[in-house]
């Protein structure tokens, strides 16, 4: 069991590879790639094209735990929602990265950015922004705004990006996304929606000489797990979970 899986209602592990050049869009190329994926994961049988032109292959979503992979004009994405363990998601992402050099003609030189992301969704029926502000607090510079009589927080989505090396090519980003609108606050009627926390480690630019996509993903995964444990779990995830459980 992944040590982070019990921190939220839904948990997912994603990999995104952004390319400098446009990816192949030919029918035979796309189908051959997804057919190869399906040989390893036969339950990935739902194939469709989004209105944006993106191609998607995924498992049935009803069980709550499912894999998905998409090809966009300049991005390949791989995700596993509520995986049984971290290794299962990593195996899927590495398979995609192993296949794309010869099936989609993607070279390490063509890498614009490689992302490894852990996402956490918290279901909450109420003012998301107010909950986030209460659970995580605001800086002293903003306390005056939250203390205004009868004021209600209607937009509070903290985000921060930090560099992990001198070149600023290796970065980590924490972002919180809320789904409460001014309309909900005005009516006092809140749908049961999810507050999302995304923690991403990213490698910008072409890969180092001799480096492979899957090796680079391992580095990003290790950095992500370490930083998440040191700076996000007790500081962000657990306070959000506690705040929701006490309301």
N, C-alpha and C positions, 0 to 999 in steps of 0.2 A: 504494500500500500504506500502510495506517495505521501510523504509527511505533510504536504501542503493541501492535500485533497479535502480534508475535513474543515478547512477554514472558511468555506463559502458554500452557497447552495449549488453552484455549478463552477467547474474548474476546467481549464483547457490549456493545452500546450500547442503552440503554433510555430511554424517556420515560414518565413517569407524571404524569397530571393528576388530582389529588384535588379533588372538588367539595363545596361546602357542601350542595347539594340533591341528592336522589336522582335518578339518571339515568332516562330513559324505559326501560321494560322491555317495551313492546308488540312483538309479533311482527313486524308490518310495519315498524316503525321500525328494529329491530335488523337485520333482513334487508336492508333498503334501504341501511343504512349499510355493511354488509359487502359487499354487491353492488357498491357504488360503489368500495370499496377494491379489490375483485377486478378491476375494469375496468383499473386501473393495474397491478396485480400479479396476472396471470392464474394464476400457479402457487400462489397462496394459495387452495387448494381444500378444505382440511380444516377443516370447521366442526363444532363440538360444544359441548355445555353441560356444565360441571363439576357435581359433586355440590353445590357451594356455590351454584349458580345463575348463575355467571359464564359469559359467552358468549365463545368463542374462535374465531379464524380464523387458520390457520397454513399454512406450506409443509411439505412432507415433510422430516423431520428426518434421514433417512438420509445425505444428502450431507455433513452436518456444518455447513453454512452455510444458515440459514433465517430467514425473517421470521415474526413472530407479532403479533397484536393481540388484546386482550381488553377486554371491557366488564363491569365489576363494578357493584354498586348505586351506589357513589359514587366510582368511579375508572375512568379510561380509560388503558390501558397499551399501549405499542408497543415492540417489541424486535426486534433483528436480531442473531443469534448468528453469530459469525465473519464479519462483513461484509467484502466485498472492499476497501472503503475507507469512510472516515468519511462522505463525502458521500452515499453510498447510504443509510445509516441516517438521516441528517438529512432527506433527501428524503421518506422514509417517515413519519417523525415529524411533519414539517411538513404533509404531506397530511392526516394524522389531525387535527391542530390546525386546519387550514383547514376541514375538513368539519363538525366537531362543533358550531360555533355554529348552523348552520342545519339540520343533520340530527339532532342530539341536544339542541338548545335550550340549549347551554352558553354562558353569557355570561362575559366577563372579570370581571364582578362576582361570579360564582359560583365563582371559583377559591379553593380552600382552600390548595392548594400545587401548584407545578409543579416536577417533578424532572427532572434530566438525570443519568444514571448510567452509568458505565463499570464493567463487571465483569470480573474475571479469575479463571479457575479453574485450579488446579494439581493434577494428579493425583498422589497419593502413597499408597503402601501402607506405612503405619506410623503412629506416634503423631503425629497432626497438631498437637496442643497443644504437645508437647515440641519438635517441629520449629520451630514459630512462635516459641517462647520462645528457642530456640538461635539462630535466624536473626536475629531482631529484638532480642533481649535483653529484660531487664526493668529496671525502675528500681532504683536502689540500695536503695530501701526494701523491695523484694521479693526481693533477692538471697539473704537469709537463708533464705527458704522453699525456694528452688530448690537451695540448698546442703545441705539436710538429708540426711544419709546414707540411701541407698536410696529417697529420695523420687522419685516420677514425676509429672510435670505431667499432669493429666487434664482441666483446663479453663483455657484461656488464649486469649481472643478479644478482643484490643485494639480499642477503638473510641474515636473522638473526634469531636466536633462543634465547629466554630468559626463565629463570626459574621463576615461579610464587610462589614457596614455598621453604623452606629450604631443603627439601628432593630432590628437582629437579625432582619430579615425575609429577608435574603439569607445563606444559610449553606452550609457545606461539611462533609461528614461522611465519615470513613474508618472502615470496619468490616471486620473479618476474621472469617470464619465457618469453624469447624472441624467435622469430622464424626466425631471419635473419641469413643467412650463409655467409661465405666469398665469395662463388660463386655469391650470389646476389649482394654483394658490388662490386666485381670485374667487373661484367657485367653492373652494374647500373640499373638492372632490378629487381624490387621488387614486389612480389605477394602480394595481399591483404590478410594478415594473422592477427592473433590476438596476442596481448601482454597480458599475463595472470598474474594476481596478486592473490596469494593465502594467506589467513590468517587463520591459524589453531591454535586451542587450543587443547592440548592433555593431557590425563591422562595415565601415565605409570603404569603398574603392575596390580596385582589383586585388585579388588575393596575392599574398607574398609568393615569391618564386618558389616553386616546388610544393606549395600548400594545396590541399584539396578542399572541396566544399565540406565534406563530412568531418575532416579534421578541424576546420574552422568552426563548425557547428559545435563540436565538443568543447572548444575553448569558450564559446559564448554560453553554452549550457552550464559549464562549471562556474563561470563568473556570475551568471544569473542566480544559480542556487546559493552561492556564497553570499552575495549581496542581499538577496531576498531574506535569507535567514538573519543576517546582521542588521538590516536597516528597514525592512518593510513589514515582516510578520507581526512583531510586537508593537510597532509604531503605527501601522495603518490597518492591517487586516483584522487583528484581534479587537482593536477598539471599535471598528465598524460592526463586527459581529456582535460584540457586547451591547453596543448602543441599540441595535435592532432588537435584540432579545429582551431588552428592558423596557421597550415601548409598547 
